[in-house]
Amino acid sequence: MAQKSSSKQTPATSARTRSSVRQTVAAASSKKRAASPSLPQQPAAKKGKGSTPASANRLTQKPKVTPKVSSKASTRRPPANINSDVEDLSTDHHIPPRHHGAVSEDEDHDERLGDEDPDADSEEIENEDDSLDLLDPMTLKKALLAERAHWAAQVESEDDDDEYMVPKAIDSGNGEDLADNPELDLDNDDDVDEEIGIKPVKASKRARARRDEVPVWNSAEPEPIISDDESAATSSPHPPPMVADVNDAWPDEAHYVPPLPGARTIRINSQPPPLSTLIKAAIRQVIGDALFVDAYPSVSTIDNYFLQVLTDIGAHLEFPILVDRISVDRVLFSHIGRILSTRLSNIRCLAKRATLPKVETAYLLTGTSDERKKKIEKLIETGDYIYPRNLAGMLRRTQPFHHPVIVSSVREYYFTGTRMSFANRYMSRFTSSIETGPQALEREVPLPMVCMIATAVHAAISDWNTGYLKKSEFNADEFEDVYRGHELFLKNIQNERPGAYHRLMADLYKEVSNTHGVQSAAAIANTSMAILDLAGMPE
């Protein structure tokens, strides 16, 4: 009785024995074929009268249910069934390692023949299911997450601040709709990126839609397991982990997304709607103030100026909590201030780009390098570059700032554009310095626009001060004194002779805006209809 009990095998031992036998048979068959590569393949044995196929014997037997075990042998794919004389091996037999090299065509053919066994297929499927059932929940979740597809997020262009919804029906407190306020112009803009002179390249709607459909596959390493609470927290459109740290003490209205690693400042379009709308409106006002009030605000008061702009706009947009945070959070304010300072610097620097190509021809910078150098020194010393000349070459000293370079640069930089010029965007801010009489209806080019272009011409001429063109970056600190000099000169004219100042700037406006004889749309239509022979037109 004891002997019978000792020879009894458990189901787990029986499964390991069958697996070990298959591995040993596969290894022996591989060695045999490797030793005799030219040996022809053995045909399948014919069924004799007294023989019964192995599959038939298995069908007549009662199937055995193998319990799930954690052994790797039970989850490994069984080798192909191969006819062999080996029928029984001891469980203590040493199992040689399975060969992982290249598989010959004969061996691959034998394995395909063995896979035709329906029992082998069913056992393979069962073992594959067992391999998933044996995984603990955490490991199973990792395996499934590793095979999950992730869709690419839309890549935004840097500081693309002209694609967003315009707030509707927001009252500024004095009955004026915010959307009509020129300082808070929220229409499409053609602003440049932080890198001077580089305009954002915007993909079409079709390109953006196609880019959003490109799947991004995970690497071989599975993603970290995220709990249900964490997944709900990270489903926000602004998911960087650091966001929670900087926004913990503030409600949603005052949240912001910190800069990306290695970036100097925040991205406008990555911000929540309240902050992005506030920044874009502030950019419009800062640019408008540079064109109509002062292009060089004092360095000592510029922070207070930026804070006042943000506070006023935040009050109009009804973002009181966001304004409160900006007033106390120095980190957030420094990020916004850096954006505004960059845009202000761009406005001044790009003015030089409009003047530099015109300088050489307009000021006759010809001859030898020494001759050009002397001519440049005289232009800068006397300031003659702001005056036009008559046919005899004499300066017309009654028309300062009417030199063709200044006139054409003002027209090109402020009054023309592929989309919307500065003049069209801030048209309501063009006024007259005369408050009464007919002259009050005549628009003038504002003083900052004229001084900014005159300063840019001075900087462009200075690039020739060695006798050769040597382009240099526009340094605001270096040329602020030049700007202040032109500003003081024009203010002296305005204080001493207001009418002469108005005529000077109004004539300049007419020349750069090309408004000579321009009629309204209704007047043009009425005049054309009066000439038209409508009754005589053929049908």
ZIGI-V333608 format. One line per field, one symbol per residue. phi: phi as a letter, one per 30 degrees, with the letter a starting at -180 (. if undefined). A space follows every 10 residues. Layout:
phi->???
//
This chain:
phi->.dddddddcd eddddddddd dddddddddd dddddbdcdd dddddddcdc cbeddddddd dddcccddbc ddddcddddd dbdaddcbbd ddddcddddc ddcddddddd dddddddddd dddddddddd ddddddeddd ddddddcddb cdddccddhd cbbaddechc ddjcicdddc dddcdcdecc dcddddiccd ccdddddddd ddcddccddd dddddcdddd dddcdddbce edddddcedb dedcdbcddd eiddbdcddd deeedddddd ddeddddddd dbcadbdddd cddddddddd dddddddicd dddddddccd dddddddddd ddddddeddd ddddcedcde ddchdciddd dddddddddd dciddccdbd ddiddcdcbd icdedddddd dddccbldcb dedddcedcd bcdccbiddd cddbddeddd dddddddedd dddcdcjbdb dbddcdddcd dddddddddd ddddddbedd dddddddddd ddchcdidcd dddddddddd ddcdddddc
//
